[in-house]
Amino acid sequence: MALSPALREARCRTIVDAAHILIRETGGTGFSMLELARKAGVSPATPYNLLGSKSEVLRRVVRDEYDSFSERLCGLTETQPLNRLLQAIDLIVVHYSAEPLFYRGLYHSVHDAQASDLRAMMTAEGQLLWCDMVRKAAQAGALELLSSAEDFTALMLRTVAATVETWLADEWDEVRFAREIFVASRTLILGLVPPPIKAALRADILARRPLLTPMQDRAA
């Protein structure tokens, strides 16, 4: 007997949630579909029947993460496009800090030689989410882009990803993570804003820059 659309989606939700848990518990996406079925409490064939492949399961996990972050963005009160973009970047810290084990597993998997599909998924979702905010800031005259909004968004996301990876590797606390994201994002944008905005942005960077020098950090 065929599953109703509602029951089918509920089963898919159970499987995707189980994948999320396995990434957190195992530190990566190397689990098998059999392990996934066991974690979800379904038959070995069910993940294949409902979602088709492991790549599709991971695509749903990534999509869920971006949907969850988009919901957080709806709570931002800032309406000025550049400030909204910067607030959204700062919100990454809150979002990621809620599940560091999951993000450690996800980012670890992205660097696996076999994870090209996962990297492509995350890149595409990131561009979709962030490029619109970058474009609106440029259209408002707050960002003087030297290339396309798509190119700058890709650069910005690489900067954020490098900071996230260092947070995970060095196990920064949330205060250090927030400070590093704040300084990295503002430093990247500083050269692209008009003079009136630049002075305020520069003051913000100087006030929030990391207190430790690289040598002090390594010695700590």
N, CA, C and O of each residue as an XYZ file, in Angstrom:
880
protein
N       0.852     -1.189      0.000
C       0.000      0.000      0.000
C       0.887      1.239      0.000
O       1.831      1.337      0.785
N       0.580      2.181     -0.883
C       1.399      3.393     -1.013
C       1.217      4.287      0.201
O       0.134      4.372      0.780
N       2.305      4.952      0.570
C       2.244      5.895      1.690
C       1.557      7.180      1.249
O       1.708      7.621      0.109
N       0.802      7.774      2.165
C       0.226      9.085      1.879
C       1.356     10.105      1.806
O       2.414      9.871      2.390
N       1.173     11.230      1.111
C       2.228     12.253      1.051
C       2.703     12.704      2.438
O       3.897     12.920      2.648
N       1.766     12.844      3.378
C       2.131     13.296      4.719
C       2.993     12.253      5.432
O       3.991     12.595      6.066
N       2.601     10.973      5.326
C       3.366      9.914      5.988
C       4.721      9.729      5.305
O       5.725      9.478      5.972
N       4.749      9.851      3.991
C       6.012      9.744      3.268
C       6.987     10.827      3.717
O       8.165     10.555      3.949
N       6.488     12.057      3.837
C       7.353     13.156      4.270
C       7.794     12.969      5.709
O       8.926     13.311      6.051
N       6.928     12.436      6.562
C       7.288     12.174      7.958
C       8.407     11.130      8.032
O       9.321     11.261      8.846
N       8.339     10.096      7.187
C       9.399      9.092      7.160
C      10.714      9.704      6.666
O      11.783      9.433      7.212
N      10.613     10.524      5.636
C      11.813     11.208      5.133
C      12.421     12.082      6.219
O      13.640     12.142      6.379
N      11.550     12.759      6.964
C      12.023     13.629      8.038
C      12.771     12.827      9.087
O      13.801     13.277      9.590
N      12.275     11.654      9.423
C      12.934     10.778     10.397
C      14.327     10.372      9.909
O      15.282     10.346     10.685
N      14.429     10.059      8.633
C      15.713      9.629      8.066
C      16.711     10.782      8.034
O      17.878     10.604      8.384
N      16.259     11.955      7.618
C      17.149     13.122      7.566
C      17.597     13.512      8.970
O      18.759     13.863      9.175
N      16.691     13.452      9.928
C      17.061     13.754     11.321
C      18.090     12.741     11.837
O      19.008     13.101     12.574
N      17.930     11.496     11.450
C      18.894     10.463     11.856
C      20.269     10.742     11.245
O      21.289     10.525     11.900
N      20.309     11.215     10.010
C      21.582     11.565      9.375
C      22.255     12.708     10.128
O      23.469     12.700     10.330
N      21.468     13.676     10.534
C      21.985     14.795     11.321
C      22.646     14.281     12.604
O      23.740     14.712     12.967
N      21.970     13.361     13.276
C      22.492     12.793     14.522
C      23.788     12.020     14.261
O      24.744     12.126     15.029
N      23.814     11.247     13.182
C      25.009     10.454     12.873
C      26.211     11.354     12.552
O      27.336     11.039     12.941
N      25.986     12.450     11.860
C      27.085     13.382     11.581
C      27.654     13.906     12.889
O      28.870     14.018     13.049
N      26.766     14.225     13.822
C      27.209     14.723     15.123
C      27.935     13.643     15.924
O      28.952     13.921     16.560
N      27.427     12.433     15.897
C      27.984     11.357     16.721
C      29.266     10.769     16.142
O      30.163     10.386     16.892
N      29.361     10.693     14.828
C      30.502     10.025     14.204
C      31.580     11.000     13.740
O      32.695     10.589     13.421
N      31.252     12.283     13.702
C      32.240     13.274     13.282
C      32.423     13.360     11.781
O      33.458     13.827     11.305
N      31.422     12.909     11.027
C      31.531     12.992      9.582
C      30.327     12.406      8.889
O      29.328     12.070      9.524
N      30.432     12.284      7.571
C      29.333     11.743      6.783
C      29.684     10.368      6.211
O      29.104      9.945      5.211
N      30.624      9.678      6.838
C      31.081      8.396      6.320
C      30.209      7.216      6.701
O      30.548      6.075      6.385
N      29.096      7.464      7.372
C      28.218      6.361      7.757
C      27.576      5.730      6.515
O      27.460      6.367      5.468
N      27.168      4.477      6.656
C      26.536      3.761      5.549
C      25.023      3.972      5.584
O      24.465      4.431      6.581
N      24.382      3.627      4.484
C      22.916      3.715      4.444
C      22.288      2.705      5.411
O      21.197      2.937      5.930
N      22.983      1.579      5.652
C      22.482      0.609      6.622
C      22.523      1.201      8.026
O      21.570      1.060      8.792
N      23.625      1.862      8.361
C      23.701      2.529      9.665
C      22.629      3.593      9.797
O      22.035      3.766     10.862
N      22.388      4.298      8.712
C      21.352      5.339      8.727
C      19.983      4.727      8.975
O      19.196      5.255      9.760
N      19.698      3.615      8.307
C      18.404      2.959      8.498
C      18.234      2.502      9.946
O      17.161      2.651     10.531
N      19.294      1.948     10.511
C      19.221      1.509     11.907
C      18.960      2.680     12.843
O      18.132      2.582     13.748
N      19.668      3.789     12.628
C      19.501      4.966     13.485
C      18.085      5.526     13.360
O      17.519      6.014     14.338
N      17.517      5.455     12.160
C      16.170      5.992     11.932
C      15.080      5.012     12.353
O      13.907      5.375     12.448
N      15.484      3.751     12.606
C      14.496      2.752     13.000
C      13.608      2.301     11.857
O      12.424      2.027     12.051
N      14.183      2.226     10.663
C      13.417      1.796      9.493
C      14.137      0.616      8.836
O      15.255      0.276      9.224
N      13.505      0.001      7.855
C      14.116     -1.131      7.165
C      15.297     -0.661      6.319
O      15.345      0.512      5.946
N      16.247     -1.534      6.006
C      17.414     -1.131      5.212
C      17.058     -0.534      3.855
O      17.799      0.297      3.330
N      15.929     -0.951      3.286
C      15.548     -0.459      1.957
C      14.853      0.903      2.001
O      14.785      1.592      0.984
N      14.340      1.295      3.160
C      13.507      2.495      3.225
C      14.234      3.784      2.810
O      13.663      4.566      2.049
N      15.468      4.041      3.274
C      16.139      5.261      2.816
C      16.291      5.323      1.305
O      16.155      6.389      0.705
N      16.576      4.161      0.683
C      16.694      4.130     -0.786
C      15.338      4.376     -1.444
O      15.239      5.129     -2.413
N      14.300      3.740     -0.913
C      12.974      3.859     -1.514
C      12.430      5.284     -1.425
O      11.772      5.761     -2.349
N      12.708      5.960     -0.309
C      12.124      7.280     -0.093
C      13.007      8.424     -0.603
O      12.498      9.431     -1.096
N      14.330      8.268     -0.485
C      15.219      9.377     -0.837
C      16.177      9.054     -1.980
O      16.787      9.956     -2.555
N      16.308      7.788     -2.306
C      17.051      7.417     -3.499
C      18.529      7.159     -3.309
O      19.051      6.168     -3.820
N      19.220      8.031     -2.585
C      20.672      7.885     -2.452
C      21.151      8.632     -1.219
O      20.439      9.461     -0.652
N      22.362      8.320     -0.825
C      22.967      9.029      0.301
C      23.188     10.501     -0.043
O      23.031     11.369      0.815
N      23.546     10.780     -1.281
C      23.736     12.177     -1.695
C      22.462     12.984     -1.492
O      22.515     14.143     -1.080
N      21.325     12.378     -1.777
C      20.058     13.085     -1.577
C      19.780     13.291     -0.092
O      19.251     14.331      0.300
N      20.131     12.312      0.734
C      19.981     12.481      2.186
C      20.806     13.673      2.661
O      20.311     14.520      3.404
N      22.060     13.735      2.233
C      22.929     14.832      2.654
C      22.462     16.164      2.088
O      22.591     17.199      2.741
N      21.922     16.142      0.878
C      21.371     17.372      0.317
C      20.241     17.897      1.192
O      20.117     19.102      1.409
N      19.413     16.973      1.695
C      18.311     17.385      2.578
C      18.850     17.912      3.901
O      18.308     18.874      4.445
N      19.907     17.301      4.426
C      20.512     17.798      5.672
C      21.014     19.226      5.476
O      20.739     20.102      6.296
N      21.750     19.457      4.393
C      22.279     20.792      4.122
C      21.148     21.792      3.911
O      21.195     22.911      4.422
N      20.133     21.383      3.155
C      18.987     22.268      2.917
C      18.319     22.641      4.237
O      17.946     23.796      4.445
N      18.169     21.665      5.124
C      17.580     21.922      6.441
C      18.381     22.954      7.218
O      17.815     23.838      7.862
N      19.710     22.834      7.152
C      20.554     23.762      7.894
C      20.385     25.191      7.388
O      20.302     26.129      8.182
N      20.334     25.353      6.092
C      20.153     26.695      5.540
C      18.745     27.218      5.807
O      18.567     28.417      6.020
N      17.746     26.345      5.800
C      16.386     26.772      6.146
C      16.318     27.232      7.594
O      15.679     28.236      7.909
N      16.985     26.485      8.473
C      17.015     26.845      9.891
C      17.682     28.194     10.103
O      17.206     29.017     10.885
N      18.798     28.416      9.395
C      19.480     29.708      9.518
C      18.624     30.830      8.937
O      18.612     31.937      9.474
N      17.918     30.560      7.860
C      17.040     31.570      7.257
C      15.947     31.988      8.239
O      15.557     33.155      8.281
N      15.460     31.041      9.018
C      14.460     31.373     10.032
C      15.046     32.325     11.073
O      14.366     33.247     11.524
N      16.293     32.109     11.450
C      16.942     33.026     12.387
C      17.062     34.427     11.779
O      16.903     35.432     12.473
N      17.342     34.477     10.481
C      17.479     35.778      9.824
C      16.186     36.584      9.901
O      16.218     37.813      9.952
N      15.069     35.902      9.910
C      13.779     36.599      9.986
C      13.638     37.378     11.292
O      12.831     38.303     11.383
N      14.417     37.007     12.292
C      14.348     37.701     13.573
C      15.214     38.942     13.658
O      15.153     39.666     14.652
N      16.025     39.206     12.630
C      16.871     40.403     12.645
C      16.011     41.654     12.527
O      15.045     41.693     11.765
N      16.380     42.675     13.295
C      15.593     43.910     13.295
C      16.181     44.970     12.370
O      15.492     45.924     12.008
N      17.449     44.814     11.984
C      18.118     45.811     11.144
C      17.548     45.790      9.723
O      17.388     44.726      9.125
N      17.248     46.966      9.197
C      16.713     47.058      7.842
C      17.707     47.669      6.853
O      17.584     47.450      5.648
N      18.691     48.431      7.342
C      19.694     49.013      6.444
C      20.508     47.855      5.843
O      21.045     47.042      6.595
N      20.611     47.761      4.516
C      21.154     46.544      3.890
C      22.537     46.122      4.353
O      22.752     44.937      4.608
N      23.489     47.050      4.474
C      24.828     46.641      4.896
C      24.823     46.165      6.339
O      25.425     45.138      6.656
N      24.153     46.897      7.213
C      24.092     46.491      8.620
C      23.380     45.152      8.775
O      23.736     44.349      9.637
N      22.371     44.917      7.935
C      21.670     43.638      7.991
C      22.597     42.499      7.561
O      22.588     41.422      8.157
N      23.393     42.747      6.526
C      24.371     41.750      6.083
C      25.360     41.428      7.197
O      25.666     40.261      7.440
N      25.859     42.457      7.874
C      26.834     42.242      8.942
C      26.202     41.533     10.140
O      26.825     40.667     10.755
N      24.973     41.902     10.463
C      24.275     41.214     11.554
C      24.073     39.736     11.214
O      24.195     38.866     12.076
N      23.766     39.469      9.949
C      23.556     38.083      9.519
C      24.841     37.278      9.669
O      24.807     36.123     10.095
N      25.981     37.886      9.317
C      27.267     37.199      9.485
C      27.520     36.909     10.962
O      27.964     35.816     11.315
N      27.241     37.875     11.817
C      27.432     37.667     13.262
C      26.522     36.550     13.785
O      26.871     35.846     14.733
N      25.362     36.400     13.162
C      24.405     35.381     13.607
C      24.931     33.961     13.378
O      24.472     33.013     14.015
N      25.891     33.824     12.469
C      26.505     32.514     12.226
C      27.058     31.930     13.526
O      26.958     30.727     13.766
N      27.640     32.788     14.358
C      28.240     32.326     15.613
C      27.190     31.673     16.501
O      27.419     30.593     17.045
N      26.050     32.317     16.649
C      24.970     31.782     17.484
C      24.486     30.448     16.914
O      24.286     29.478     17.645
N      24.306     30.424     15.608
C      23.771     29.232     14.950
C      24.735     28.052     15.060
O      24.329     26.950     15.431
N      25.994     28.275     14.743
C      26.968     27.193     14.764
C      27.319     26.750     16.190
O      27.537     25.565     16.443
N      27.369     27.702     17.103
C      27.747     27.368     18.484
C      26.713     26.488     19.166
O      27.014     25.845     20.171
N      25.504     26.450     18.635
C      24.465     25.608     19.223
C      24.743     24.124     18.969
O      24.272     23.272     19.723
N      25.509     23.804     17.906
C      25.796     22.405     17.568
C      27.217     22.246     17.044
O      27.395     21.894     15.878
N      28.221     22.492     17.854
C      29.593     22.411     17.360
C      29.994     21.028     16.862
O      30.770     20.924     15.912
N      29.490     19.971     17.475
C      29.860     18.619     17.041
C      29.311     18.323     15.646
O      29.983     17.695     14.827
N      28.107     18.772     15.386
C      27.534     18.576     14.060
C      28.346     19.320     13.014
O      28.674     18.756     11.970
N      28.674     20.579     13.279
C      29.401     21.363     12.283
C      30.841     20.891     12.124
O      31.422     21.010     11.045
N      31.413     20.358     13.194
C      32.751     19.778     13.051
C      32.697     18.591     12.083
O      33.567     18.444     11.224
N      31.686     17.759     12.226
C      31.537     16.621     11.326
C      31.261     17.044      9.899
O      31.804     16.462      8.960
N      30.421     18.052      9.726
C      30.075     18.512      8.391
C      31.285     19.132      7.704
O      31.560     18.826      6.543
N      32.006     19.994      8.401
C      33.169     20.651      7.801
C      34.307     19.660      7.565
O      35.048     19.783      6.589
N      34.446     18.681      8.454
C      35.466     17.647      8.247
C      35.175     16.885      6.953
O      36.089     16.583      6.186
N      33.916     16.583      6.721
C      33.537     15.818      5.542
C      33.732     16.603      4.252
O      34.053     16.023      3.215
N      33.543     17.901      4.308
C      33.676     18.733      3.120
C      35.072     18.625      2.529
O      35.237     18.748      1.315
N      36.084     18.397      3.366
C      37.463     18.331      2.893
C      37.872     16.933      2.428
O      38.994     16.736      1.962
N      36.972     15.974      2.554
C      37.266     14.639      2.058
C      37.311     14.656      0.533
O      36.510     15.332     -0.113
N      38.240     13.918     -0.027
C      38.409     13.904     -1.481
C      37.166     13.395     -2.197
O      36.951     13.717     -3.365
N      36.348     12.608     -1.513
C      35.158     12.033     -2.138
C      33.910     12.893     -1.945
O      32.811     12.486     -2.320
N      34.076     14.072     -1.363
C      32.903     14.857     -0.953
C      32.578     16.006     -1.900
O      32.062     17.037     -1.468
N      32.873     15.840     -3.180
C      32.621     16.939     -4.117
C      31.151     17.309     -4.176
O      30.819     18.486     -4.311
N      30.257     16.322     -4.078
C      28.825     16.607     -4.101
C      28.418     17.457     -2.901
O      27.648     18.409     -3.033
N      28.947     17.100     -1.727
C      28.619     17.843     -0.513
C      29.143     19.275     -0.595
O      28.441     20.216     -0.225
N      30.370     19.443     -1.077
C      30.923     20.795     -1.238
C      30.069     21.613     -2.201
O      29.789     22.787     -1.957
N      29.662     20.982     -3.289
C      28.849     21.693     -4.284
C      27.507     22.110     -3.691
O      27.026     23.213     -3.952
N      26.901     21.230     -2.892
C      25.626     21.555     -2.243
C      25.768     22.767     -1.335
O      24.973     23.704     -1.406
N      26.791     22.742     -0.476
C      26.971     23.818      0.487
C      27.307     25.132     -0.212
O      26.842     26.195      0.201
N      28.110     25.060     -1.265
C      28.450     26.265     -2.019
C      27.210     26.867     -2.666
O      26.993     28.077     -2.600
N      26.402     26.022     -3.289
C      25.197     26.507     -3.966
C      24.208     27.109     -2.978
O      23.642     28.171     -3.238
N      23.996     26.446     -1.853
C      23.061     26.960     -0.852
C      23.576     28.264     -0.250
O      22.802     29.191     -0.012
N      24.873     28.333     -0.008
C      25.455     29.555      0.546
C      25.302     30.736     -0.393
O      24.927     31.831      0.027
N      25.594     30.509     -1.665
C      25.453     31.583     -2.652
C      24.003     32.067     -2.711
O      23.741     33.269     -2.757
N      23.080     31.130     -2.710
C      21.664     31.472     -2.798
C      21.216     32.320     -1.612
O      20.463     33.281     -1.773
N      21.683     31.957     -0.429
C      21.266     32.655      0.788
C      21.885     34.043      0.907
O      21.200     35.000      1.268
N      23.194     34.159      0.601
C      23.931     35.376      0.916
C      24.015     36.391     -0.217
O      24.143     37.589      0.040
N      23.947     35.937     -1.454
C      24.180     36.852     -2.571
C      23.126     37.955     -2.631
O      23.440     39.091     -2.988
N      21.908     37.638     -2.292
C      20.846     38.650     -2.319
C      21.133     39.777     -1.332
O      20.895     40.946     -1.636
N      21.648     39.426     -0.143
C      21.978     40.460      0.847
C      23.139     41.327      0.368
O      23.127     42.544      0.555
N      24.135     40.703     -0.246
C      25.271     41.452     -0.792
C      24.791     42.394     -1.893
O      25.180     43.562     -1.931
N      23.957     41.892     -2.773
C      23.459     42.703     -3.888
C      22.652     43.912     -3.381
O      22.787     45.014     -3.913
N      21.834     43.707     -2.376
C      21.034     44.806     -1.837
C      21.921     45.875     -1.194
O      21.637     47.067     -1.312
N      22.989     45.455     -0.516
C      23.906     46.420      0.078
C      24.603     47.234     -1.009
O      24.826     48.433     -0.848
N      24.945     46.576     -2.114
C      25.579     47.283     -3.231
C      24.592     48.243     -3.891
O      24.957     49.370     -4.224
N      23.365     47.816     -4.079
C      22.353     48.670     -4.707
C      22.026     49.890     -3.851
O      21.640     50.936     -4.371
N      22.184     49.747     -2.521
C      21.932     50.865     -1.616
C      23.114     51.834     -1.555
O      23.028     52.869     -0.895
N      24.222     51.506     -2.240
C      25.399     52.371     -2.236
C      26.304     52.173     -1.039
O      27.220     52.966     -0.820
N      26.067     51.128     -0.259
C      26.883     50.881      0.930
C      28.083     49.992      0.640
O      29.012     49.927      1.445
N      28.078     49.305     -0.502
C      29.199     48.470     -0.923
C      29.566     48.844     -2.359
O      28.718     48.806     -3.252
N      30.817     49.199     -2.575
C      31.296     49.527     -3.916
C      32.076     48.325     -4.446
O      33.302     48.275     -4.356
N      31.349     47.367     -4.996
C      31.943     46.100     -5.411
C      32.884     46.293     -6.592
O      32.608     47.082     -7.496
N      34.007     45.559     -6.577
C      34.973     45.603     -7.666
C      34.705     44.519     -8.698
O      35.313     44.507     -9.768
N      33.791     43.607     -8.371
C      33.396     42.551     -9.289
C      31.911     42.305     -9.075
O      31.222     43.145     -8.496
N      31.420     41.187     -9.525
C      29.991     40.904     -9.382
C      29.636     40.576     -7.934
O      30.501     40.229     -7.129
N      28.350     40.695     -7.622
C      27.875     40.317     -6.287
C      28.154     38.844     -6.023
O      28.455     38.455     -4.895
N      28.053     38.023     -7.071
C      28.314     36.587     -6.917
C      29.774     36.337     -6.543
O      30.062     35.513     -5.675
N      30.686     37.041     -7.192
C      32.112     36.864     -6.899
C      32.440     37.308     -5.474
O      33.170     36.624     -4.757
N      31.897     38.453     -5.070
C      32.188     38.920     -3.711
C      31.568     37.990     -2.674
O      32.176     37.722     -1.637
N      30.379     37.504     -2.945
C      29.736     36.569     -2.010
C      30.595     35.323     -1.824
O      30.766     34.847     -0.702
N      31.131     34.797     -2.913
C      31.992     33.613     -2.826
C      33.228     33.902     -1.978
O      33.627     33.073     -1.161
N      33.835     35.076     -2.168
C      35.003     35.460     -1.375
C      34.635     35.599      0.097
O      35.362     35.123      0.970
N      33.520     36.242      0.371
C      33.065     36.427      1.748
C      32.820     35.086      2.432
O      33.198     34.891      3.587
N      32.187     34.169      1.715
C      31.898     32.861      2.296
C      33.164     32.053      2.545
O      33.230     31.292      3.511
N      34.174     32.208      1.685
C      35.449     31.537      1.942
C      36.115     32.094      3.190
O      36.718     31.346      3.959
N      36.011     33.400      3.394
C      36.576     34.022      4.593
C      35.873     33.518      5.848
O      36.519     33.176      6.838
N      34.559     33.478      5.798
C      33.785     32.978      6.937
C      34.100     31.504      7.189
O      34.275     31.093      8.336
N      34.171     30.709      6.119
C      34.452     29.273      6.278
C      35.811     29.042      6.915
O      35.953     28.158      7.760
N      36.817     29.826      6.523
C      38.150     29.676      7.119
C      38.120     29.997      8.609
O      38.798     29.341      9.400
N      37.344     30.993      8.991
C      37.221     31.345     10.408
C      36.493     30.248     11.170
O      36.887     29.892     12.281
N      35.432     29.713     10.577
C      34.691     28.619     11.208
C      35.593     27.404     11.405
O      35.568     26.776     12.463
N      36.376     27.077     10.405
C      37.260     25.913     10.496
C      38.307     26.079     11.591
O      38.654     25.113     12.271
N      38.811     27.301     11.766
C      39.779     27.543     12.845
C      39.101     27.443     14.202
O      39.681     26.914     15.150
N      37.881     27.944     14.299
C      37.098     27.795     15.541
C      36.973     26.318     15.907
O      37.171     25.945     17.063
N      36.650     25.491     14.939
C      36.479     24.069     15.201
C      37.803     23.393     15.550
O      37.872     22.578     16.470
N      38.853     23.742     14.805
C      40.152     23.097     15.027
C      40.771     23.507     16.358
O      41.317     22.671     17.079
N      40.685     24.793     16.680
C      41.328     25.309     17.891
C      40.399     25.347     19.095
O      40.820     25.702     20.197
N      39.128     24.979     18.888
C      38.132     24.917     19.968
C      38.021     26.250     20.707
O      38.055     26.290     21.936
N      37.889     27.335     19.951
C      37.648     28.639     20.569
C      36.340     28.610     21.339
O      35.421     27.868     20.991
N      36.260     29.415     22.381
C      34.973     29.585     23.033
C      34.116     30.526     22.176
O      34.598     31.099     21.199
N      32.860     30.673     22.551
C      31.938     31.453     21.717
C      32.332     32.926     21.638
O      32.124     33.575     20.612
N      32.907     33.458     22.733
C      33.322     34.867     22.739
C      34.434     35.094     21.718
O      34.400     36.064     20.961
N      35.424     34.191     21.700
C      36.523     34.323     20.740
C      36.010     34.131     19.312
O      36.403     34.861     18.403
N      35.144     33.158     19.124
C      34.567     32.895     17.805
C      33.832     34.132     17.287
O      34.009     34.526     16.134
N      33.013     34.737     18.135
C      32.255     35.927     17.735
C      33.184     37.077     17.367
O      32.942     37.790     16.393
N      34.243     37.254     18.145
C      35.176     38.349     17.881
C      35.906     38.141     16.558
O      36.086     39.086     15.790
N      36.321     36.917     16.294
C      37.061     36.628     15.069
C      36.180     36.798     13.830
O      36.622     37.356     12.826
N      34.940     36.320     13.898
C      34.011     36.491     12.778
C      33.744     37.975     12.544
O      33.710     38.435     11.402
N      33.558     38.714     13.624
C      33.283     40.147     13.537
C      34.431     40.871     12.832
O      34.209     41.625     11.885
N      35.638     40.641     13.295
C      36.801     41.335     12.743
C      37.070     40.899     11.299
O      37.356     41.740     10.446
N      36.984     39.605     11.018
C      37.261     39.111      9.664
C      36.281     39.692      8.647
O      36.688     40.130      7.571
N      35.005     39.697      8.982
C      33.999     40.184      8.037
C      34.119     41.684      7.804
O      34.005     42.148      6.669
N      34.350     42.451      8.880
C      34.466     43.908      8.726
C      35.757     44.292      8.000
O      35.772     45.247      7.224
N      36.820     43.561      8.246
C      38.081     43.852      7.565
C      37.942     43.604      6.063
O      38.451     44.382      5.256
N      37.256     42.525      5.687
C      37.037     42.218      4.282
C      36.240     43.326      3.590
O      36.523     43.685      2.447
N      35.253     43.857      4.287
C      34.335     44.829      3.698
C      34.884     46.256      3.754
O      34.450     47.116      2.988
N      35.826     46.508      4.647
C      36.297     47.870      4.923
C      36.709     48.629      3.659
O      36.386     49.809      3.522
N      37.401     47.985      2.753
C      37.889     48.679      1.567
C      36.836     48.926      0.507
O      37.128     49.537     -0.521
N      35.609     48.461      0.738
C      34.564     48.564     -0.279
C      33.425     49.495      0.118
O      32.423     49.591     -0.591
N      33.575     50.182      1.248
C      32.494     51.053      1.708
C      32.869     52.514      1.506
O      34.053     52.847      1.501
N      31.883     53.392      1.340
C      32.149     54.827      1.188
C      32.790     55.405      2.450
O      32.645     54.832      3.530
N      33.497     56.536      2.329
C      34.214     57.127      3.473
C      33.389     57.306      4.742
O      33.897     56.999      5.821
N      32.148     57.784      4.681
C      31.398     57.965      5.944
C      31.186     56.657      6.704
O      31.210     56.631      7.935
N      30.976     55.573      5.956
C      30.779     54.278      6.597
C      32.110     53.704      7.060
O      32.180     53.032      8.089
N      33.164     53.970      6.296
C      34.478     53.393      6.579
C      34.987     53.795      7.959
O      35.536     52.964      8.682
N      34.809     55.062      8.331
C      35.308     55.526      9.626
C      34.651     54.766     10.775
O      35.323     54.351     11.719
N      33.343     54.588     10.689
C      32.627     53.871     11.759
C      33.015     52.399     11.779
O      33.183     51.808     12.846
N      33.157     51.811     10.594
C      33.525     50.402     10.504
C      34.928     50.164     11.049
O      35.178     49.178     11.743
N      35.835     51.073     10.729
C      37.207     50.953     11.218
C      37.243     51.026     12.749
O      37.972     50.272     13.393
N      36.458     51.931     13.321
C      36.399     52.056     14.780
C      35.859     50.772     15.411
O      36.329     50.345     16.466
N      34.865     50.161     14.754
C      34.313     48.908     15.262
C      35.360     47.794     15.251
O      35.450     47.007     16.193
N      36.152     47.734     14.171
C      37.190     46.705     14.068
C      38.233     46.886     15.161
O      38.625     45.919     15.815
N      38.683     48.115     15.361
C      39.707     48.375     16.375
C      39.206     48.046     17.773
O      39.977     47.617     18.632
N      37.919     48.246     17.996
C      37.357     47.962     19.324
C      37.195     46.467     19.573
O      37.226     46.020     20.720
N      37.020     45.694     18.503
C      36.721     44.270     18.667
C      37.838     43.344     18.216
O      37.685     42.125     18.286
N      38.967     43.893     17.750
C      40.016     43.046     17.211
C      40.511     42.065     18.282
O      40.457     42.368     19.474
N      40.989     40.901     17.860
C      41.459     39.901     18.839
C      42.515     40.478     19.770
O      43.397     41.220     19.338
N      42.421     40.139     21.031
C      43.342     40.669     22.031
C      44.681     39.934     22.011
O      45.697     40.483     22.434
N      44.684     38.697     21.522
C      45.900     37.911     21.498
C      46.612     38.043     20.162
O      45.970     38.008     19.112
N      47.917     38.191     20.189
C      48.689     38.127     18.961
C      48.836     36.660     18.575
O      48.638     35.798     19.431
N      49.174     36.333     17.325
C      49.361     34.934     16.956
C      50.369     34.199     17.827
O      50.150     33.035     18.163
N      51.488     34.858     18.208
C      52.488     34.201     19.046
C      51.922     33.918     20.425
O      52.152     32.848     20.988
N      51.170     34.889     20.979
C      50.593     34.684     22.304
C      49.562     33.560     22.249
O      49.453     32.744     23.164
N      48.804     33.542     21.142
C      47.774     32.522     20.996
C      48.377     31.131     20.987
O      47.849     30.227     21.635
N      49.482     30.941     20.259
C      50.111     29.624     20.208
C      50.723     29.222     21.545
O      50.787     28.041     21.885
N      51.170     30.226     22.297
C      51.821     29.925     23.562
C      50.839     29.612     24.674
O      51.194     29.010     25.686
N      49.570     30.040     24.466
C      48.560     29.895     25.520
C      48.241     28.420     25.767
O      47.413     28.102     26.619
